[in-house]
């Protein structure tokens, strides 16, 4: 989704909501639909979370000198 189109999406959403209320849809149902819609736009704004996770830390073998006591 291109961020340049967000104003157009906003206008389309407001027009669609106004049309739905005019057609008789309850306002409470429209408020119910706002939550997933906001989550969609927030995730798009963050980059989608696909492939952005940091790499897992690598473990290396450490040697223990004979002077140190062994740990359980």
MARPAMI-41154 format. One record per residue: residue in one letter; x, y, z of N, C-alpha, C in turn. Coordinates in steps of 0.1 Angstrom, whole numbers, plus 5000, padded with zeros to 4 digits. Atoms other than C-alpha are relative to their C-alpha. Layout:
N
@residu:A, n.px:X, n.py:Y, n.pz:Z, ca.px:X, ca.py:Y, ca.pz:Z, c.px:X, c.py:Y, c.pz:Z
...
This chain:
72
@residu:X, n.px:5008, n.py:4988, n.pz:5000, ca.px:5000, ca.py:5000, ca.pz:5000, c.px:5009, c.py:5012, c.pz:5000
@residu:X, n.px:4992, n.py:4988, n.pz:5001, ca.px:5014, ca.py:5034, ca.pz:4990, c.px:4994, c.py:5010, c.pz:5010
@residu:X, n.px:5004, n.py:4990, n.pz:4991, ca.px:5013, ca.py:5060, ca.pz:5017, c.px:4994, c.py:5013, c.pz:4994
@residu:X, n.px:5006, n.py:4988, n.pz:5007, ca.px:5004, ca.py:5087, ca.pz:4991, c.px:4985, c.py:4998, c.pz:4998
@residu:X, n.px:5014, n.py:5003, n.pz:5002, ca.px:4970, ca.py:5070, ca.pz:4988, c.px:4992, c.py:5000, c.pz:5013
@residu:X, n.px:5007, n.py:5000, n.pz:4987, ca.px:4961, ca.py:5072, ca.pz:5025, c.px:4988, c.py:5010, c.pz:5000
@residu:X, n.px:5012, n.py:4991, n.pz:5000, ca.px:4940, ca.py:5104, ca.pz:5021, c.px:4988, c.py:4996, c.pz:4992
@residu:X, n.px:5011, n.py:5005, n.pz:5009, ca.px:4920, ca.py:5088, ca.pz:4993, c.px:4993, c.py:4989, c.pz:5007
@residu:X, n.px:5007, n.py:5011, n.pz:4993, ca.px:4914, ca.py:5057, ca.pz:5014, c.px:4992, c.py:5006, c.pz:5012
@residu:X, n.px:5007, n.py:4994, n.pz:4989, ca.px:4903, ca.py:5079, ca.pz:5043, c.px:4987, c.py:5006, c.pz:4995
@residu:X, n.px:5012, n.py:4994, n.pz:5006, ca.px:4878, ca.py:5098, ca.pz:5021, c.px:4990, c.py:4989, c.pz:4996
@residu:X, n.px:5009, n.py:5011, n.pz:5004, ca.px:4865, ca.py:5065, ca.pz:5007, c.px:4994, c.py:4993, c.pz:5012
@residu:X, n.px:5005, n.py:5006, n.pz:4988, ca.px:4861, ca.py:5051, ca.pz:5042, c.px:4989, c.py:5008, c.pz:5006
@residu:X, n.px:5010, n.py:4991, n.pz:4995, ca.px:4842, ca.py:5081, ca.pz:5054, c.px:4987, c.py:5000, c.pz:4991
@residu:X, n.px:5011, n.py:5001, n.pz:5009, ca.px:4820, ca.py:5081, ca.pz:5023, c.px:4992, c.py:4987, c.pz:5001
@residu:X, n.px:5007, n.py:5013, n.pz:4998, ca.px:4813, ca.py:5044, ca.pz:5027, c.px:4992, c.py:4999, c.pz:5013
@residu:X, n.px:5007, n.py:5000, n.pz:4987, ca.px:4804, ca.py:5048, ca.pz:5064, c.px:4988, c.py:5008, c.pz:4999
@residu:X, n.px:5012, n.py:4991, n.pz:5001, ca.px:4781, ca.py:5077, ca.pz:5056, c.px:4989, c.py:4993, c.pz:4992
@residu:X, n.px:5010, n.py:5008, n.pz:5008, ca.px:4764, ca.py:5056, ca.pz:5029, c.px:4994, c.py:4989, c.pz:5007
@residu:X, n.px:5006, n.py:5012, n.pz:4992, ca.px:4760, ca.py:5026, ca.pz:5052, c.px:4991, c.py:5005, c.pz:5010
@residu:X, n.px:5010, n.py:4994, n.pz:4990, ca.px:4744, ca.py:5048, ca.pz:5079, c.px:4988, c.py:5005, c.pz:4993
@residu:X, n.px:5011, n.py:4995, n.pz:5008, ca.px:4722, ca.py:5064, ca.pz:5053, c.px:4991, c.py:4988, c.pz:4996
@residu:X, n.px:5008, n.py:5012, n.pz:5005, ca.px:4711, ca.py:5029, ca.pz:5041, c.px:4994, c.py:4993, c.pz:5012
@residu:X, n.px:5006, n.py:5006, n.pz:4988, ca.px:4702, ca.py:5019, ca.pz:5077, c.px:5008, c.py:4991, c.pz:5008
@residu:X, n.px:4991, n.py:5009, n.pz:4992, ca.px:4732, ca.py:5001, ca.pz:5091, c.px:5002, c.py:5007, c.pz:5013
@residu:X, n.px:4998, n.py:4993, n.pz:4987, ca.px:4736, ca.py:5007, ca.pz:5128, c.px:5014, c.py:5005, c.pz:5002
@residu:X, n.px:4987, n.py:4994, n.pz:4998, ca.px:4764, ca.py:5029, ca.pz:5139, c.px:5009, c.py:4991, c.pz:5008
@residu:X, n.px:4993, n.py:5009, n.pz:4992, ca.px:4774, ca.py:5004, ca.pz:5165, c.px:5008, c.py:4990, c.pz:4992
@residu:X, n.px:4993, n.py:5010, n.pz:5008, ca.px:4783, ca.py:4979, ca.pz:5138, c.px:5012, c.py:5006, c.pz:4993
@residu:X, n.px:4988, n.py:4993, n.pz:5006, ca.px:4805, ca.py:5005, ca.pz:5121, c.px:5011, c.py:5001, c.pz:5010
@residu:X, n.px:4990, n.py:4998, n.pz:4990, ca.px:4823, ca.py:5011, ca.pz:5153, c.px:5007, c.py:4986, c.pz:5003
@residu:X, n.px:4994, n.py:5014, n.pz:4998, ca.px:4828, ca.py:4973, ca.pz:5156, c.px:5010, c.py:4997, c.pz:4989
@residu:X, n.px:4991, n.py:5002, n.pz:5011, ca.px:4845, ca.py:4973, ca.pz:5122, c.px:5013, c.py:5009, c.pz:5000
@residu:X, n.px:4988, n.py:4990, n.pz:4999, ca.px:4869, ca.py:5002, ca.pz:5131, c.px:5012, c.py:4993, c.pz:5005
@residu:X, n.px:4989, n.py:5006, n.pz:4993, ca.px:4891, ca.py:4980, ca.pz:5153, c.px:5009, c.py:4992, c.pz:4990
@residu:X, n.px:4991, n.py:5007, n.pz:5009, ca.px:4904, ca.py:4956, ca.pz:5126, c.px:5005, c.py:5008, c.pz:4989
@residu:X, n.px:4995, n.py:4991, n.pz:5010, ca.px:4906, ca.py:4983, ca.pz:5101, c.px:5012, c.py:5009, c.pz:5004
@residu:X, n.px:4989, n.py:4993, n.pz:4995, ca.px:4928, ca.py:5004, ca.pz:5123, c.px:5012, c.py:4991, c.pz:5002
@residu:X, n.px:4989, n.py:5010, n.pz:4999, ca.px:4950, ca.py:4973, ca.pz:5130, c.px:5007, c.py:4998, c.pz:4986
@residu:X, n.px:4994, n.py:5001, n.pz:5014, ca.px:4954, ca.py:4969, ca.pz:5092, c.px:5009, c.py:5011, c.pz:4997
@residu:X, n.px:4992, n.py:4988, n.pz:5004, ca.px:4966, ca.py:5004, ca.pz:5087, c.px:5012, c.py:5002, c.pz:5009
@residu:X, n.px:4988, n.py:4999, n.pz:4992, ca.px:4989, ca.py:5003, ca.pz:5117, c.px:5011, c.py:4990, c.pz:4996
@residu:X, n.px:4991, n.py:5010, n.pz:5004, ca.px:5005, ca.py:4971, ca.pz:5106, c.px:5007, c.py:5004, c.pz:4986
@residu:X, n.px:4994, n.py:4996, n.pz:5012, ca.px:5010, ca.py:4985, ca.pz:5071, c.px:5010, c.py:5012, c.pz:5002
@residu:X, n.px:4992, n.py:4989, n.pz:4997, ca.px:5025, ca.py:5016, ca.pz:5086, c.px:5013, c.py:4996, c.pz:5006
@residu:X, n.px:4988, n.py:5006, n.pz:4993, ca.px:5050, ca.py:4995, ca.pz:5106, c.px:5009, c.py:4992, c.pz:4990
@residu:X, n.px:4993, n.py:5008, n.pz:5009, ca.px:5061, ca.py:4976, ca.pz:5075, c.px:4995, c.py:4986, c.pz:4999
@residu:X, n.px:5006, n.py:5013, n.pz:5002, ca.px:5040, ca.py:4945, ca.pz:5079, c.px:5006, c.py:4989, c.pz:5009
@residu:X, n.px:4993, n.py:5010, n.pz:4991, ca.px:5064, ca.py:4926, ca.pz:5103, c.px:5004, c.py:4987, c.pz:4993
@residu:X, n.px:4995, n.py:5012, n.pz:5008, ca.px:5075, ca.py:4902, ca.pz:5075, c.px:5014, c.py:5001, c.pz:4997
@residu:X, n.px:4985, n.py:5000, n.pz:5002, ca.px:5112, ca.py:4895, ca.pz:5076, c.px:5007, c.py:5011, c.pz:5007
@residu:X, n.px:4993, n.py:4989, n.pz:4993, ca.px:5120, ca.py:4924, ca.pz:5099, c.px:5005, c.py:4996, c.pz:5014
@residu:X, n.px:4995, n.py:5005, n.pz:4987, ca.px:5128, ca.py:4902, ca.pz:5129, c.px:5015, c.py:4999, c.pz:5001
@residu:X, n.px:4985, n.py:5002, n.pz:4999, ca.px:5164, ca.py:4903, ca.pz:5142, c.px:5004, c.py:4986, c.pz:4999
@residu:X, n.px:4995, n.py:5014, n.pz:5001, ca.px:5185, ca.py:4872, ca.pz:5136, c.px:5002, c.py:4995, c.pz:5014
@residu:X, n.px:4999, n.py:5007, n.pz:4988, ca.px:5186, ca.py:4847, ca.pz:5163, c.px:5015, c.py:5000, c.pz:5005
@residu:X, n.px:4987, n.py:5000, n.pz:4995, ca.px:5217, ca.py:4850, ca.pz:5185, c.px:5007, c.py:4986, c.pz:4998
@residu:X, n.px:4993, n.py:5013, n.pz:5001, ca.px:5244, ca.py:4824, ca.pz:5178, c.px:5007, c.py:4997, c.pz:5013
@residu:X, n.px:4993, n.py:5004, n.pz:4988, ca.px:5259, ca.py:4804, ca.pz:5206, c.px:5014, c.py:4995, c.pz:4996
@residu:X, n.px:4986, n.py:5004, n.pz:5002, ca.px:5296, ca.py:4798, ca.pz:5208, c.px:5004, c.py:4991, c.pz:5011
@residu:X, n.px:4994, n.py:5009, n.pz:4989, ca.px:5315, ca.py:4771, ca.pz:5227, c.px:5010, c.py:5008, c.pz:5008
@residu:X, n.px:4990, n.py:4993, n.pz:4992, ca.px:5333, ca.py:4786, ca.pz:5256, c.px:5008, c.py:4989, c.pz:5008
@residu:X, n.px:4991, n.py:5009, n.pz:4993, ca.px:5362, ca.py:4769, ca.pz:5273, c.px:5001, c.py:5004, c.pz:5015
@residu:X, n.px:4999, n.py:4997, n.pz:4986, ca.px:5365, ca.py:4767, ca.pz:5311, c.px:5014, c.py:4995, c.pz:5004
@residu:X, n.px:4986, n.py:5004, n.pz:4996, ca.px:5400, ca.py:4768, ca.pz:5326, c.px:4999, c.py:4990, c.pz:5012
@residu:X, n.px:5000, n.py:5009, n.pz:4989, ca.px:5409, ca.py:4742, ca.pz:5352, c.px:5000, c.py:5006, c.pz:5013
@residu:X, n.px:5000, n.py:4992, n.pz:4988, ca.px:5412, ca.py:4769, ca.pz:5378, c.px:4986, c.py:5003, c.pz:5005
@residu:X, n.px:5014, n.py:4996, n.pz:4996, ca.px:5375, ca.py:4777, ca.pz:5378, c.px:4992, c.py:4988, c.pz:5005
@residu:X, n.px:5009, n.py:5011, n.pz:4996, ca.px:5350, ca.py:4756, ca.pz:5397, c.px:4989, c.py:4997, c.pz:4990
@residu:X, n.px:5011, n.py:5003, n.pz:5009, ca.px:5324, ca.py:4738, ca.pz:5376, c.px:4987, c.py:5005, c.pz:5006
@residu:X, n.px:5013, n.py:4995, n.pz:4996, ca.px:5290, ca.py:4753, ca.pz:5377, c.px:4989, c.py:4989, c.pz:4997
@residu:X, n.px:5010, n.py:5010, n.pz:5003, ca.px:5259, ca.py:4731, ca.pz:5379, c.px:4989, c.py:5005, c.pz:4991
